[in-house]
């Protein structure tokens, strides 16, 4: 969701509620961009926390890392509590769950509910997971952004490379985006060289997408995507 002109997103930091309960997938920082949610925070925030900027009265939240809420009202604390079912972080997580592919929604809901390692769904093709990872999110830095990274990653980490390579051939454009991100990540590049061999078709698709859309990942892919043994034999 694009911020309303003249209104800056609220930059929020990690907040540990007094009862000490934490959500395992709550990020250390996130943004609130929805104008209605911004208005909710402003309505219950102590006036001394407000900062006006020239040219539109924009607001910058002072909830940076290590922020001490001090005289914050109980209403504000409930609103930003990461584990409160009525809090803004919970809304962001619910929005992320609703946008997940249907076959992965139950798994996403378990993560959003606070499970660190829920049961992995069976029978979901890696191509679908790639699409989930690469999908454009309406609010990419909201309180669910860490879940959006971890959720697909947990599903892909244990998948054999040959299955991942086949999925590259079957996925859509968003899936290619997610696949490039995964193949350029440490999760893949730290695999044993024997587990980094990718057939030419998948390798070319990944390099082509990176060249056009993620050029910063291209050098890593070129170094770490090794050709599958059968490809080298075929070239002899």
C-alpha positions as CSV (number, residue, x, y, z in Angstrom):
1,X,0.0,0.0,0.0
2,X,1.5,3.3,-1.1
3,X,1.6,6.0,1.7
4,X,-0.8,8.9,1.3
5,X,1.0,11.9,-0.1
6,X,2.2,14.2,2.7
7,X,2.1,11.4,5.3
8,X,5.3,9.5,6.1
9,X,5.1,5.8,7.2
10,X,5.6,5.3,10.9
11,X,8.9,3.6,11.5
12,X,8.5,1.2,14.4
13,X,11.0,-0.7,16.4
14,X,10.9,-3.9,18.3
15,X,8.8,-3.6,21.5
16,X,9.0,-6.1,24.3
17,X,5.8,-5.9,26.3
18,X,5.9,-5.9,30.1
19,X,4.6,-9.5,30.3
20,X,7.7,-10.6,28.4
21,X,6.0,-12.7,25.8
22,X,7.5,-12.3,22.3
23,X,6.5,-13.4,18.8
24,X,9.3,-15.4,17.3
25,X,8.8,-13.9,13.8
26,X,8.4,-10.3,14.8
27,X,11.0,-8.1,13.1
28,X,13.3,-5.7,14.9
29,X,11.9,-2.8,12.9
30,X,8.9,-2.4,10.5
31,X,6.7,0.3,9.0
32,X,3.1,1.3,9.3
33,X,1.9,2.7,6.0
34,X,-1.9,2.3,6.1
35,X,-3.3,5.8,6.7
36,X,-6.0,4.4,9.0
37,X,-3.4,2.6,11.1
38,X,-1.3,5.7,11.3
39,X,-4.3,7.6,12.5
40,X,-4.9,5.0,15.2
41,X,-1.3,5.3,16.5
42,X,-1.4,9.1,16.4
43,X,-4.7,9.1,18.3
44,X,-3.3,7.3,21.3
45,X,0.3,8.5,21.2
46,X,1.5,11.0,23.8
47,X,1.6,14.5,22.2
48,X,5.3,15.0,23.1
49,X,6.2,12.1,20.8
50,X,4.9,13.9,17.8
51,X,7.3,15.6,15.3
52,X,5.9,17.9,12.7
53,X,7.8,18.4,9.4
54,X,7.5,21.3,7.1
55,X,5.3,20.8,4.1
56,X,2.4,18.6,5.2
57,X,2.7,17.9,8.9
58,X,4.2,14.5,8.4
59,X,4.9,12.3,11.4
60,X,7.9,10.3,12.3
61,X,7.6,7.6,14.9
62,X,10.4,7.6,17.4
63,X,10.0,3.8,18.1
64,X,13.5,3.0,17.0
65,X,15.4,0.0,18.3
66,X,15.8,0.3,22.0
67,X,12.9,2.8,22.3
68,X,11.6,3.2,25.8
69,X,7.8,3.9,25.6
70,X,8.0,5.9,28.8
71,X,4.6,7.5,29.5
72,X,3.0,5.7,26.6
73,X,-0.7,5.1,27.1
74,X,-2.1,1.6,27.7
75,X,-4.0,2.0,24.4
76,X,-0.8,2.6,22.5
77,X,1.0,-0.3,24.1
78,X,-1.9,-2.7,23.2
79,X,-1.9,-1.3,19.7
80,X,1.8,-2.0,19.1
81,X,2.1,-5.2,21.2
82,X,3.5,-7.9,18.8
83,X,1.6,-10.7,20.5
84,X,-1.7,-8.9,21.0
85,X,-4.4,-10.3,18.7
86,X,-5.8,-6.8,18.4
87,X,-2.5,-5.2,17.7
88,X,-1.3,-3.7,14.4
89,X,1.5,-6.4,14.0
90,X,-1.2,-9.1,14.2
91,X,-3.2,-7.4,11.5
92,X,-0.1,-7.3,9.2
93,X,0.5,-11.0,9.8
94,X,-3.1,-11.8,9.1
95,X,-2.9,-9.9,5.8
96,X,0.2,-11.9,4.9
97,X,-1.6,-15.2,5.6
98,X,-4.6,-14.2,3.5
99,X,-2.3,-13.5,0.5
100,X,-0.5,-16.8,0.8
101,X,-1.2,-19.5,-1.9
102,X,-4.2,-21.6,-0.7
103,X,-2.1,-24.8,-0.3
104,X,0.2,-22.9,2.0
105,X,-2.3,-20.8,4.0
106,X,-2.6,-23.2,6.9
107,X,1.2,-23.3,7.2
108,X,1.4,-19.5,7.0
109,X,-1.3,-19.2,9.7
110,X,0.8,-21.4,12.0
111,X,3.8,-19.2,11.5
112,X,1.8,-16.1,12.0
113,X,0.3,-17.5,15.2
114,X,3.8,-17.9,16.7
115,X,4.9,-21.4,15.9
116,X,8.6,-21.4,15.2
117,X,8.7,-24.6,13.1
118,X,5.2,-25.8,12.2
119,X,4.7,-29.0,10.3
120,X,5.7,-28.6,6.7
121,X,2.9,-29.0,4.2
122,X,3.1,-32.0,2.0
123,X,2.8,-32.2,-1.8
124,X,3.2,-28.5,-2.4
125,X,5.5,-28.1,-5.5
126,X,8.6,-25.9,-5.0
127,X,7.5,-23.8,-8.0
128,X,4.6,-22.6,-5.9
129,X,6.9,-21.8,-3.0
130,X,9.2,-19.8,-5.4
131,X,6.1,-17.8,-6.5
132,X,5.2,-17.1,-2.9
133,X,8.7,-15.9,-2.1
134,X,8.9,-13.7,-5.2
135,X,5.4,-12.2,-5.1
136,X,5.3,-8.4,-4.8
137,X,3.9,-7.5,-1.4
138,X,1.7,-4.4,-1.1
139,X,3.5,-3.3,2.1
140,X,6.9,-4.9,1.8
141,X,8.3,-3.5,5.1
142,X,5.3,-4.1,7.4
143,X,5.3,-6.2,10.5
144,X,5.0,-9.4,8.5
145,X,8.1,-8.8,6.3
146,X,10.3,-11.3,8.4
147,X,7.6,-13.9,8.0
148,X,7.5,-13.3,4.2
149,X,11.2,-14.2,4.2
150,X,11.3,-17.1,6.6
151,X,8.1,-18.9,5.6
152,X,9.1,-19.8,2.0
153,X,12.8,-20.2,3.1
154,X,11.9,-23.0,5.6
155,X,10.1,-24.9,2.9
156,X,12.9,-24.6,0.3
157,X,15.9,-25.3,2.6
158,X,15.7,-29.1,2.6
159,X,14.6,-29.6,-1.0
160,X,17.2,-31.4,-3.2
161,X,18.8,-29.2,-5.9
162,X,17.5,-31.3,-8.8
163,X,13.9,-30.7,-7.6
164,X,14.6,-27.0,-7.2
165,X,16.0,-26.8,-10.7
166,X,13.0,-28.6,-12.1
167,X,10.8,-26.1,-10.3
168,X,12.6,-23.2,-11.9
169,X,11.4,-24.5,-15.3
170,X,7.8,-24.8,-14.0
171,X,7.3,-21.6,-12.1
172,X,6.0,-18.2,-13.2
173,X,7.7,-14.8,-13.4
174,X,7.2,-14.1,-9.6
175,X,8.6,-17.6,-9.1
176,X,11.7,-16.7,-11.0
177,X,12.2,-13.7,-8.8
178,X,11.9,-15.9,-5.7
179,X,14.2,-18.6,-7.3
180,X,16.9,-16.1,-8.0
181,X,16.8,-14.8,-4.5
182,X,17.0,-18.3,-3.1
183,X,19.8,-19.6,-5.4
184,X,21.8,-16.4,-4.7
185,X,21.4,-16.8,-0.9
186,X,23.7,-18.5,1.6
187,X,21.1,-21.2,2.0
188,X,22.1,-22.4,-1.4
189,X,25.6,-21.1,-2.0
190,X,26.9,-22.9,1.2
191,X,25.7,-26.2,-0.1
192,X,28.4,-28.7,-1.0
193,X,29.5,-28.2,-4.6
194,X,27.9,-31.6,-5.6
195,X,24.6,-30.1,-4.4
196,X,25.0,-26.9,-6.5
197,X,24.9,-28.5,-9.9
198,X,22.0,-27.2,-12.0
199,X,21.0,-28.3,-15.5
200,X,21.5,-25.8,-18.3
201,X,17.9,-24.9,-18.8
202,X,17.2,-23.9,-15.2
203,X,20.6,-22.2,-15.0
204,X,20.0,-20.1,-18.1
205,X,16.5,-19.1,-16.8
206,X,18.0,-18.0,-13.5
207,X,20.9,-16.1,-15.1
208,X,18.6,-14.4,-17.6
209,X,16.2,-13.2,-14.9
210,X,19.0,-12.0,-12.7
211,X,20.6,-10.1,-15.6
212,X,17.4,-8.3,-16.3
213,X,15.8,-7.9,-12.9
214,X,18.4,-8.6,-10.1
215,X,21.8,-7.7,-11.5
216,X,23.4,-7.6,-8.0
217,X,22.7,-11.3,-7.7
218,X,24.2,-12.2,-11.1
219,X,27.9,-12.5,-10.1
220,X,26.9,-14.8,-7.2
221,X,24.8,-17.0,-9.5
222,X,27.5,-17.1,-12.2
223,X,30.1,-18.3,-9.6
224,X,27.9,-20.7,-7.6
225,X,25.5,-22.3,-10.1
226,X,27.6,-25.3,-11.3
227,X,26.6,-27.2,-14.3
228,X,25.1,-30.6,-13.8
229,X,27.3,-33.6,-14.6
230,X,25.0,-34.8,-17.3
231,X,25.3,-31.5,-19.1
232,X,29.1,-31.7,-19.2
233,X,28.9,-35.2,-20.6
234,X,26.4,-34.1,-23.2
235,X,28.8,-31.4,-24.4
236,X,31.7,-33.9,-25.0
